[in-house]
Amino acid sequence: MAPTERDVGASPHEDLEAKELHEAVNKAVQHLTPSERRLFEMRQIEGLELDVIAKQTNIAKPSIKSIVSAARKKVFTEIKRLRT
């Protein structure tokens, strides 16, 4: 993976913190149901627009928004649990 502007010049502490956060997110995502995980990854990780996700999954945009929102809350809750 190519470094971003944010990565350039990061201290070893910042690098470690970023790595730990990345690992926590990956673990947290594993606690989602398969459908939550798929939609969360499409929206939050791949950055796809709702229209694109709706066409690819045949799920209504309001449902996608609701599922992704709930998945995001679950991921954040799990990250907090993992990091304490």
N, C-alpha and C positions, 0 to 999 in steps of 0.2 A: 504494500500500500504506500502510495506516495505521501510524503509529509505535507501537511497543510501549513498555512501561515501561522496558525496557532501552535503547531507542533515545533516549528523552527525555534530553536533557542530555549525550549522548555527545559526546566531543571530536572534532575533525576527524580526529585520528589514528585514533581508534576507528572512526569512520565509514569511513575509507579501508580499514582492516584488515578490517572486516566486508564491505565491497564486494569486496575481493580474495578473501576466503574464499568468498563466494558465487560469484564467477566461477570459482574453482578447483574448487568442487564441481560446477558445471555442466559444466565441461570434463571432469572425472573421470568423471562419469556417462555421458558420450558414449563412453567406452571400454568400457562394459558391452555385452553382447549385448542384442538387443531384449527377450528374455524376462527377463533379469536386470534391465534398466532398468525395465521395466514393473512388476515385483514390488517392486523397490527404491523406486520412486516411490510406489507404492500404500501401502507400509508406512511408509517413512521420511519421505516428504514430505507425503502426504495423511493419514497417521496412521490408516489403516484397520486394523481388527482382523483377526486371522488368519482368523476365521470368515467375515468378509465377503469377504476376498480369495479364500478357498477356494471360496466359492459363485460369485463372479464369474468365476473363472478355471478352475474345475473341477480344481484342483490340490490335492493333499493337504496339510494343514497342516504335517506334518513336512518335506515337500519345500519348501514356501514358506520355512520357517524356515532351512533349509539354504541355499537359493539366496540369500535376502536376507543371510544372514550372510557368505557368500562374496562377494557383491556389495559389501557394506559394507567388507570387507577390501580389495577391489580399489580402491574409491573412496578410502579413507584412504591407501593406498599411492601412488596417483596424485596425490593432493593433496600429500603429502610431496614427491614428485618435482617437482611444479610449483612449489612454494614454496621450493625450495632453489636 
